[in-house]
Amino acid sequence: MEEIDHKFVEVNSLKLHIAEIGSEFSPVVVFLHGFPEIWYSWRYQMLAVAKAGYRAIAPDFRGHGLSDQPTQPEETTFLDLDSDLLALLDALSISKVFLIGKDFGCAILSRFVLLRGERVSGIITMGVPFVPPQPANYSEKLPKGFYVSRWREPGRAEADFGRLDAKTVVRNVYILFSRSEIPIANEDQEIMDIVQPSTPLPPWFSEEDLAAYGALYEKSGFQTALQVTYRRSMHEQANIKDPRVHVPALFITGEKDYFLKFPGVQDYISGGLKSSVPNLQMVNLPEGTHFVQEQLPDEVNRLVLDFLTKNSQS
């Protein structure tokens, strides 16, 4: 990935690491990673959109990867990450962008497009659809060993992860969440115990990829990531006057994505999602898992570029 440049931008008194490729005069595409992903999870898409004439920017969120830790990680919210995104665009003198989000990056994207719709040309979500500002109750209908329920307990995930190095944590999470079943631990297990050391990585995720992720998370650890992803409410109060998305939107999902088995998710996707995002295109990739952009980069890149071309101003 030598073509991709790296720099730090001061945002809300923190230095955020960003990866970037493409001309500063080109239309901008900003990529928002999930957990335990990082800028690197967008490597294939960044190269593809830059080759097509766009400027690709992928930040590490505060407390993730090479970006600074906030002074109080336990207080970090989704609205803080939205504030960082706005400040980043202002610092780089970018007036309008396409936003592409994955997993909990979609929650950040969803808030931003509702609060700052004038700054957004279009949105693409992967793994998780547009998330309206309302509570999700899927965890109430799943067993006690459900990973989100376990990781919401203060200190439990930190203790579970703390037994292992960062590389092993990332390895286990990629193995668990690339399956089609929701990770559920037995009563005498922690989530990291579900994966046996002999379990191979997904065939599309190399040892080189794993080493890159591990090195990035060695600096930051997972404290802020766990706090934001699993303990902060996705329906934090915000001054959202209109809960609908008025820009073009694309939702790319994999048919084998475990997230689709959460109670109520399929009903929302087939029902309420379209009313919240009227100008929405949905594409389902039959072999896709939760990490669809890394697993099937050629197919995802084609969909992304078609969407950008269709919705870019001439």
N, C-alpha and C positions, 0 to 999 in steps of 0.2 A: 504493500500500500504506500509506496514511496511517493506516488503522485499527490497524495493527500497532505496538505499543510496543517500545522498545529500551532495554536497560539493561545494566550490567556487574555481575557477581557474582564476588566473590573466592572462588576455588576452588584449593586446593593451592598457595597463594602466587602464583597467577596470576589476572588479571582476564579472565573469559570474557564475551564479548558474547553476549547472548541476545535473540532476537525473541520477542514474546509477545502473545497476544490471548485474551480470554475472562476470565470471572470467576474469582477465586482460590478460590471455593467450589465450583467445578465439577470433575468428573472430569478428570484431566490426561492429555494426549497429548503425548509428547516425540518430536520428529522428529530423526533422526540422518542427516546428509548424507553423500554420497559425494565422489568426486574428479572434476573440480575444482569440485564443487558447494559450496554454502555455505547458510546459513539460507534464502536467497532461493529456492532450488530447491523449497522447500515452500510457497511463497506461496499457491498455489491451495488446497492441502489445509488450511493453517492457517485461512484464511478460512471454509472449508466446515465444519470441525469446530467452530469457535467459534460460527458461526451455529446449529449444531445443539445448542449448550449445553455444549460442552467447553472446557477451557482448553488452548490450544495453545502449546507452548514449543519453539523451535528454536535450539539453541546453535551458535555457530561453535566447532569444536574448537580446542584450544590450537594456536597457530601458524597458524591459518587465519583469513582475513578480518580482523575487528576485534578478535579475541581476542589476548591477549599471546602472545609467543613464549616457549617454554621456554628456559631458560639454555643447555641443550645439545640442540638440535633433533635431532642425530644419535643421541641416546640414547632418543628418544621411542618408546614401544611401545604396542600395543593395550591392554595392561593399564593404562598411564597414562591412556588415554582412558576406560577403564571406571572408574578411580578418580575421574576428574574428574566423570563422570556421577553417581556415588554422592554425591560431595561437593556437587554442584549440587543434587540432590534434598534433601539434608539442609539445605543453606543456605536453601532455599526452603520448608522444613518440609513436604515432599511425601512421604507415606508409600508411595504406590502409584501406578503409572502404566501406561498403554499405551505401548509402544515401537514406533515405525515407523522402519525403516532402509532405506537405499538403498546399493547397491554396497558399499564397504568399511565404511560405517556398519552394514551387516548383520553384519560380523565383531565390531564393538563390541557390538551388540545381542546376538549369540549368546553371547558371553562373559558379558555382564551377566545374562542370564536363567538361565544355568547357575550362576553364582556367587551371584546375589541374586534367586532366583526368587520369594521372598516379597514383593519390592517390585514385581512385575510382574503386571498383570492380563491381558495378552495381547500378542502381537507380530504385526507385519506386516512382511514383507520384500519389497523390490522390486529387480529387476535381478539379485540374487544371493540364493539361498535361505539358510536357516539353515546356518551354517558350523560343523561340529564341530571340536573342538580336535585336529586332526591335519593333517599336511603335505599340501599339494596338489602333484602332480607334472605338471600339464598343460604347464608350460613346457618340460619335457624332450622333448616330442613335437612341438614346433612349430619352425619355421625360426629361424635366428639373428636374423633381422630382426623377430621377434615383439616387440611394444612393451614387454612386461613384462621380457623378457630384456635389452633395451637399457637400460631405466630402472633396472634393478637394479645396473648398473655404477656405482660411486661417481663422482659428478661428471659423468656423461655427460648425464643429463637436465637437470641444472642448466645445463650449457653450451649444450645445445640450446635450452632455454627462454630462457636469458639473452640470446640474439640478438634476442628479440622483446619487445614490451611485454606486460603482463599481459592486456590485452584481446585481443590477437592469439593468445596461448597458449590462452585459454579458447575463442575462436572455433574454432581448429583442433581442439581436443579435442572440442568439441561436434559438429563436422562428422564427424570420424573415428569417434566412438563412437555416432553415431546411425545408422550404416550397419549392414547385416546381416553384413558380412564382418569378420573379425579384422584389425586394422591390422598389416601386415607391411611393413617398409621394405626397399628394395633394399640391396645391400652398400655402395653409395656414397652412401646417404641417411641422414639422421637422421629421426626420427619426424615432426618438425614440417615436414619437406620434402615429406611425402606430400600435403599439402593445398596446392593452388594458390591464390594470392591472389584469383583471380576466382571461386572456388567459393562458391556462395551458402550462407547459413545454412539450417538446416532451417526449413521454413515456419512452424513453431509457436514458433520462438525469434527474438524481434525484436531489432532494433538497440538498443532501449531495455533489453531484458534483458541483452544483451551488455555495454552500458555499465555496468549495475549490477554485474555480476560483475567486470568489469575494475577498477572503482573499489574494490571490496572486497579484491581480491587485490593491488592496488597497495601496500597497507600491509604485508601479510604475506609476499608472495612465495610461492614454492612449495616451499621447502626442507623444512619440516616435513611438508607434505603428501606429498611424494615419499618421504621417509624412512619414514613410517608405511605408506603405501599399497603401496610396491613393494619396500622393503628389509627390513622387519621381518617376522618369522615370524608367521603366523596361528596357530601352535600353540605359542606361548610357554607355559612351564610355569605352571600355576595349580592351585590346590587344588580341582579339580572332582571331586566324589565320584560324581555321577550325570550322564552325558553326554546324558541325554534331557530334552526340553522337556515340561513338564507343564501349561503354560497353553495356552489357545486360540491358534491361529496361522493366519495367512493369508499365502500367497505369491502375489504378483501378478507375472506375467512377460509380456513381449511376444514374440510368435512371431518377430519380426524382430530380436531382441536378439542381437548378435554373441557375447555371453558363452555362449550356448547351444551354440556351435560349439567351445568348448574341449573337448579330449579328456576323456572321462569324465563331463562335466557332465550330459548327458542321462541316462546310466545312473544317476548318483547321484540325480537328481530323480525318476526313475521307480522307483527301488529303495530305496536306503538312507535317503533323506530321511524317508520316512514312518515308518520304524522309530525314527528319532531324534526325530521330532515327531509323536507318535501322533494328536494332536487338530488335524490340519492340513487346511486347505482350500486348494486350488490353483486359480487362475484364469489362463487364458492369453488375452491380448488379441491377436487375429490381426494387427492392424496395428501393434502396439506395438514400440518399439525400447528401447534401454537406458535412455532418459530418459522412461520411460512416464508418470511422474507429471506431467511438464511437457508432454508431447506430447498426452496424452489426459486432461486434468484432470477432465472431467465423469464419464467412465467410472470412473476411479480413485477419485474422491471418493465416488461411489455405493457402490463396493465397500468403501471404508474406513468409511463411515457405517453400512452394513449390519452390518459386523463389530463396530463399537463398540456399536451398539444391541443386538445379540444378546448381547454379552458384558459389558455394563455391569451393575453391581448395581443393583437397583431400590431 
